[in-house]
Amino acid sequence: MKSFLLILFSVCCLSFAPKKKDVYEIKFGSGGGITGLYSYHLLNQKSELYTQQGNTSIYLKKVNSSKTAKLFKTIQSDQLLNCRYNKPGSYTNQIFIIKNQIIINQIQWNSNDSTAPKYITDLYKSLNNLLK
């Protein structure tokens, strides 16, 4: 009887364990050209903006939380999560959507590509405006 109660208690506790909330990040940047160097920035859901140099992240600033919320709502839309746009050029712009430290989407396009979807280029402009 004790075994049965222990198993029942274990099952009940497991089924009511709180689900961890997904953590999203947006990595964006550009590069290529003659040097082949890329410059990246990272925005997390805490509104913290970082610049990335190699494997090192350097804190830049705290971003307005309402802007951050709007950007994260945008990247979690089906349109962006399902976007498959991979047209790099000699100088390439990139957006990475990261969920729980795993890149779930990478969008890249030639910086001179006038055919890149407007919702992608608008998002990229909004992200770069955070750096000002």
C-alpha positions as CSV (number, residue, x, y, z in Angstrom):
1,M,0.0,0.0,0.0
2,K,2.9,2.4,0.8
3,S,4.4,1.7,-2.6
4,F,1.1,2.5,-4.3
5,L,0.7,5.8,-2.4
6,L,4.4,6.7,-3.2
7,I,3.9,6.1,-6.9
8,L,0.6,8.0,-6.9
9,F,2.2,11.0,-5.1
10,S,5.1,11.0,-7.5
11,V,2.8,11.0,-10.6
12,C,0.7,13.8,-9.2
13,C,3.8,15.9,-8.4
14,L,5.2,15.4,-11.9
15,S,2.0,16.3,-13.6
16,F,1.7,19.6,-11.7
17,A,5.3,20.7,-12.1
18,P,5.4,24.2,-13.6
19,K,6.4,24.4,-17.3
20,K,9.5,26.4,-18.0
21,K,8.8,29.5,-20.1
22,D,10.6,29.6,-23.5
23,V,13.4,32.2,-23.7
24,Y,13.8,34.0,-27.0
25,E,16.7,36.2,-28.2
26,I,17.3,38.1,-31.4
27,K,20.7,38.2,-32.9
28,F,21.2,40.5,-35.8
29,G,24.1,41.9,-37.8
30,S,25.8,42.2,-41.1
31,G,29.2,41.6,-42.7
32,G,31.2,40.1,-45.5
33,G,32.7,42.2,-48.3
34,I,36.4,42.3,-48.7
35,T,37.2,41.7,-45.1
36,G,34.7,38.9,-44.5
37,L,34.1,40.3,-41.0
38,Y,30.7,40.2,-39.4
39,S,29.3,42.5,-36.6
40,Y,26.5,41.1,-34.5
41,H,24.2,42.4,-31.7
42,L,22.0,40.4,-29.4
43,L,18.7,41.5,-27.8
44,N,17.2,39.4,-25.0
45,Q,13.7,39.5,-23.5
46,K,15.0,41.5,-20.5
47,S,15.5,44.4,-22.9
48,E,19.3,44.1,-22.7
49,L,21.3,44.8,-25.8
50,Y,24.7,43.4,-26.3
51,T,27.4,43.6,-29.0
52,Q,29.2,40.3,-29.9
53,Q,32.9,40.1,-30.5
54,G,33.9,36.6,-31.2
55,N,32.5,34.5,-28.4
56,T,32.3,37.5,-26.0
57,S,29.1,39.5,-25.4
58,I,29.6,43.1,-24.3
59,Y,26.7,44.9,-22.6
60,L,25.6,48.0,-24.5
61,K,22.5,49.3,-22.9
62,K,19.0,48.7,-21.6
63,V,16.3,49.1,-24.3
64,N,12.8,50.5,-23.9
65,S,10.8,47.5,-22.7
66,S,7.7,48.3,-24.8
67,K,10.0,48.3,-27.9
68,T,11.5,45.1,-26.8
69,A,8.0,43.5,-26.3
70,K,6.9,44.6,-29.8
71,L,10.0,43.2,-31.4
72,F,9.6,39.8,-29.6
73,K,6.0,39.7,-30.6
74,T,7.0,40.3,-34.2
75,I,9.6,37.5,-34.2
76,Q,7.2,35.0,-32.7
77,S,4.7,35.6,-35.5
78,D,4.1,32.7,-37.9
79,Q,5.3,34.9,-40.7
80,L,8.8,35.2,-39.2
81,L,9.1,31.8,-37.6
82,N,8.2,30.2,-40.9
83,C,10.2,32.6,-43.1
84,R,12.8,30.9,-45.2
85,Y,14.8,33.6,-46.9
86,N,18.4,32.7,-47.6
87,K,19.9,34.9,-50.3
88,P,23.4,36.1,-49.0
89,G,25.5,38.4,-51.1
90,S,29.0,39.9,-50.9
91,Y,27.7,42.0,-48.0
92,T,25.0,40.2,-46.1
93,N,22.4,41.2,-43.4
94,Q,21.3,38.5,-41.0
95,I,18.6,37.9,-38.3
96,F,18.7,34.9,-36.1
97,I,15.7,33.9,-34.0
98,I,17.0,32.0,-31.0
99,K,14.7,29.9,-28.7
100,N,16.2,28.4,-25.5
101,Q,19.7,29.0,-26.8
102,I,19.0,27.2,-30.1
103,I,18.8,29.0,-33.4
104,I,15.4,28.2,-34.8
105,N,15.5,30.5,-37.8
106,Q,18.2,32.3,-39.8
107,I,17.2,34.9,-42.3
108,Q,19.9,36.4,-44.5
109,W,19.9,38.6,-47.6
110,N,22.3,40.7,-49.7
111,S,22.2,44.3,-48.3
112,N,21.5,45.5,-51.9
113,D,18.7,43.1,-52.4
114,S,15.6,45.2,-53.2
115,T,13.4,42.0,-53.5
116,A,13.9,41.1,-49.8
117,P,10.5,41.0,-48.1
118,K,9.5,44.3,-46.5
119,Y,8.6,42.8,-43.1
120,I,12.2,41.4,-42.9
121,T,13.9,44.7,-43.9
122,D,11.6,46.7,-41.5
123,L,12.5,44.4,-38.6
124,Y,16.1,44.8,-39.4
125,K,15.8,48.6,-39.5
126,S,13.9,48.5,-36.1
127,L,16.6,46.3,-34.6
128,N,19.4,48.6,-35.9
129,N,17.6,51.7,-34.6
130,L,18.0,50.3,-31.1
131,L,21.8,50.9,-31.4
132,K,21.3,54.7,-31.7
